[in-house]
Amino acid sequence: MSFGVLFIIGNILAVVIIRWLIKYKQSSRPLVITRNVIVFGYFLFLISFFIVEGLILKEAYSKEKYNKEEIDFVIILGAGLRGEEPSKTLQGRLDVALEFLLENREIPVIVSGGQGPGEAITEAEAMGTFLVKNGVEVDRVYYESLSTDTNENLKFSSGMMTQLGVKKPTVLIITSDYHLFRAKLLAKEYDLTSYGLGGDSPFFVKVNYYIREYFGLVKESFLKFF
């Protein structure tokens, strides 16, 4: 069951419970307090959800202006393989990346992604193979093959650039459009000046992940706070 379907079911259940609590005729003090806390909490969640989704959508669809000469590295974030083949989401990122890299042949690229369940090779290897096969020079491609999530993508890529002698780099992060806001937010944690370029995804994948990104941001904020 997709994340989006679970989200819809969860909201329906929440509304049903709130309606039952409001209509419940007994009005003991504990029940009133419980009802008010649940109602307040749910509406606080809705407000935060729409604010965050607004920020995600704004980042996804804004046409960011940047000077290509300022870009020290392109970073492509991994997104899953089927064996050795890029998923549709990852292919969307690679297509955008390839176009940019062929137009800007002086900029090196880090392909970032480890090997997960169901993957025969690392995501970095699959991405590098695609880029080189389609005309990107071998010596421009750097492989970050250990990361397992977005935070590690940027953390390990930042470390790689430091090892290469690039301090406080300006990077172009290439990922899916729905993922740009969180990726750029995390990039700040590693002293990266970042711009974003989003790849397209299948419609239902995109809807599902726009919802999922809200919870990803909540998780990152929670881990940072604690």
N, C-alpha and C positions, 0 to 999 in steps of 0.2 A: 504494500500500500504506500502511495507516495506521500511525501511530507505535506503537500498541499491539501490532499484529501483528509489527512489526520487533523490539519489545522481547521478545516471547515467543520469536521465532526466535533472537534473540541469546542468551537465557538457555539455550535448549535446546542450542545449539552450545557454549556455555561448559561446561555439564554434561558433554556428550559428550567434549570435550577433556580436562577434569579427570579423568574416569573412565579415559580412555585413558592419561593420564600416570601415574595411580596404579597401573594394571595393567601398565604397560610394565616388562618384566623387567630390562632393563639399569638399573643404579643408579649410574652415574657421578656424581661430585660435581656437575658443572655441571647435569646433568639433575635431580638432587635439589633443588638450589637453585632452578632454574627452576620446577619443580613446586610447591615450597613458596611461592614468590613469587606464582604464579598462583592457587593455592588460597587463600592469605591475602588477596590482592587481591579475589578474587571474593566471599569471605565478608564482607570489609569493606564492599564495595559493597552486599551484601544488607542488612547491618545498617543502613547509612546510609539505604538506600532505605525500609525499613520505619519508621525513626524519622521521616524527613521526611514520608512519606505519612501517618503518624499525626498529625503537626502540621497538615498540609493538611486532613485529614478533620475534625479537631477544630474548626478554624476554620470549615470549611464548614457544619457541623451544629450548632454552638453558637448559642444564642439570645442574642446580645449585647444587653446593656442599656445604654441611653444616654438622656440628656436631650435631647429634640429641640430645646429652646430653646438648647442650646449649639452646634448645628450652624450654621456660617457659610455653607457651600456644600455642595451635592451635586455629586459628580463621577461622571459615567457614562463608563465606559471602552468604547471602540469594539471591535468584533469581526467586522468583515468585512461586505461587501455583495455582493449579486448584481445587478450593474448599479446601480440606485438603491434596491433593496429590501434591508432588513436580513436578514442570515442568521438561521437559527433560534436560534443562540446569542445574537446581538445582540438579537433580538426578546424572548428571555427576560429579558435585562437591562432592556429598555425597558418591559416589562410591569410589572416590580417597581418600576421608577423612577416610572412614571406613577401607580401607586397611591399611592406615598409622597408625590409632589409635589402630588397633588390633595388629599391629607389635610393637607398642611403648606404652604399657599399663600404663606407669608411667606419661605420659603427659596429662594434663587436656585440655579441649576444650571449647571454647565459640562458641555457635551457634548464629549468629547475623542476625536479620531481623524482622521487624514489620509486621503488617497486612495491606495489600493493598486492592484495589478494586477487588472483585471476590474471595477473600480469606476468608475461613470460620474460620481460626485460624491464629496465627502468624507464619511466616516462621521459627522463632526460635523453636516454639513448634513442628512443622512438622519435622524439622531436628533432634531435640532431640529424638523424638519418633522413627524415623528411626534408629538412632545410637544405642539407648538402645535396641530396638527390635532385632538388629543384633549383640549384644554381647558387646557393650561398657558399662562399669559400670556406673550406675546412678550418683554416686557421682563425676564422672569426668566431667560431662556435666554442663556448666553454660549457662544460658539463657539471652541473650540481646534482648529484644522484642520491643524496641521503635524506632529503626532506620528505615529510609525511603530511604536512598541512601548510596552510598559507603563511603562518607565522614562521615556520622553519624555512619555507621557500625564500623569504626575504632575509631572515637571519643568516642563513648559510650563504646566500648570494652576496650579501653585504661583506661577510668574512672573506669570500673569494676575491672580491674587488679590492679589499684591503691588502690581501696577499699579493695582488698584482700591482700594488703601488698606487692605486687610485683612492685618494682620501676625500671624504665627503662628496661622493659622486652624485651626479644628476642622472636619473634613470627614466626610461620609458617602460612602464609595466604593461605588458600585454596579457590580458586575461579576458574572461567573459564580461559583457557589459554590466550584468547584475553584480559582478564581483569587484568592480573597480573601486567603489567607495571604501570597502573594508580593506582591500589591498593597499590603497594609498594611505589609509589611516595607520595601518601596521608599519608601513615603510618609514613613517616618522619616528617610530621607536628605534630605528637603526640608523638614524641620522642621514636618511636618504632624501634628497630632493626629488620628488617623483611627479611624473606626468602619466596619464593613462590612455590606453587605446584598447577598446573593447571589441571582442569577436562576437559573432552572432551564434545563437543556439536555437534548436527546435522549439517551437512555441510552447508546448506543454512542459518541456524541461525548463524553459525560461520562467514561466509562471511559478512552477514549483520552487525554483531556486531564489526567486525574488522574495518569497515568503521565508525560505530557509535562511536567507542572509540576515534577516532581523534577529533570529535566534543566535546566529553566529556572532553578530555584533554584541548581543547581550552577554554571551559566553566570554568573549574577549574582554569586555568591560569588567565582568565579574572576576576573572582571573587576575586582571591587572590590579583591581581594588584590593584583593586579598593576597 
